[in-house]
Amino acid sequence: MNSIIITGRITHDIELKTSAAGTEYTNFSVAVDRRRKDKDGNKQTDFFKVSVFGKTAAFVATYMHKGDGVNVQGRMESDKYTNKDGVEVTGWTLMAENVEFPHGKSKASSDGVVLAPTELTGSDKDLPF
């Protein structure tokens, strides 16, 4: 089973995009602090690339911003590519299936929309990218 859950902070503002097939998506990264510091006492942070599709992507792009805390649940996918130096690199992306605020949002936003966890629809889960 390939399942991962991370809790961290969004590292940059999120832009909603649309694929050639008309599917909304967004890519962003999440900074996750490690519990332990390095040998010099410095905080260590891991950065996760995240891809989100469909209604969840629209939710994320509308309500989440740089610096916001976020919980992401999904699966890790690897891809290989050749970098600008001609070296083959394996990259990892968390393909999000659920994205939510760490403790939920109990208040309504300024436009009256209640912010709540979202899930991908069945058709969104079958996307090839």
N, C-alpha and C positions, 0 to 999 in steps of 0.2 A: 504494500500500500504506500502511496506517495502522498503524504499530507504534511503540511507545515502551518504553524500559526506563529505570527510575530506581532509584537506590540512595540511601537516606536513613534517617531515623529516624521512627518512629511518634510522632505528636504527642499522642495521648490514648488512654486505655484503650478497648478495642474491645468492643462489645456485639453479640452475635449476635441477629438478628431473624428473624422468619418472615413471609413475604408472605401475603396472603389466599389465594393458590393453594397454600400449603404449602412454598414454596421458602425455604431458609435463605439469608440474605444479611447483609452488614455493610458499613458505610461508615466510612472513617477517612481521615485525611490524613497525608501524609508530607512532612517537611521535608528539602529537598535544598540543601546549601550550594553556592554558586557557587565556582568555582576562584579567581576574582579578587575583590579587595576594591573598594569604591567609591573615588571620588577622595579621600575623607577617611580611607581606611584601614579602614573598617568592613566586617565580614563581611556578605555578602548571602545571603539564603536565599529559595528559592522553595518554595511550598506546593502540593502536588498533592492534589486530592480523589480518593479511590480507592473503587470499588465492587467487591465480591467476592460470588460466588454459590455455592451448593451445598456440596460437600465442602470446597472450598478456603476458603469462609467459616467453616465449623466449625473447620478447622485453624487459621486465623488468629486467631479469637476464643479458642481454647483455649490456644495456645502463644505468641502474640505480645502484647506489652504496650507501654505508653507508654515511649518512650526506646529500645526495641529497634531495632537496625539491620534493614533489610529491603530486598530486591530485588523489584521489581514489574515484570512484563512484561505488556503488553496493548495496547489501542487507545484512542485519545482519542475521546470523543464530546462534542459540543456540545449545549447546550440553551438556549433563550431563555425568559426569564421577566421579569415586571415587578416591580421591587423596591417597597419600601414607599413610596418617593417618587414612584412612577409612571413610573420610567425603565426602558425595556427594556434588559436586560442579557443578554449571552451568557456562559454559564458552561461550564466544561470539566470532565469527569470522566474519569479513567483507569479503563476497564473491565478489571479484571485477569483475565488468563488463566492466569498463573503467579505465585505468591508464595512466596518462600523467604528464609531467613536469608542474609546476605551471603556467608558462607563455609561454609554448611551447618552443621549441628549434629552433631558427631561423637559426642557423648555421649548416652546415653539420659536422658530426663527422669526425675523422681523416681518416676513410676508405671511406668517401664520401656518407655515408648513411644519409639521412635527417631524423632526429628524429621527429616523429609526434605522436599524439594520436592514440591509437589502439582500436579496438573493438573485442569482442569475436565473433566467428562464431556461427551460430545456433546450431551446434552439440556440441560445447563447453559449451553452456548454459545449456544443458540437462544432464550434468554429475551428478551422484548421490552423489558426495563428494566435 
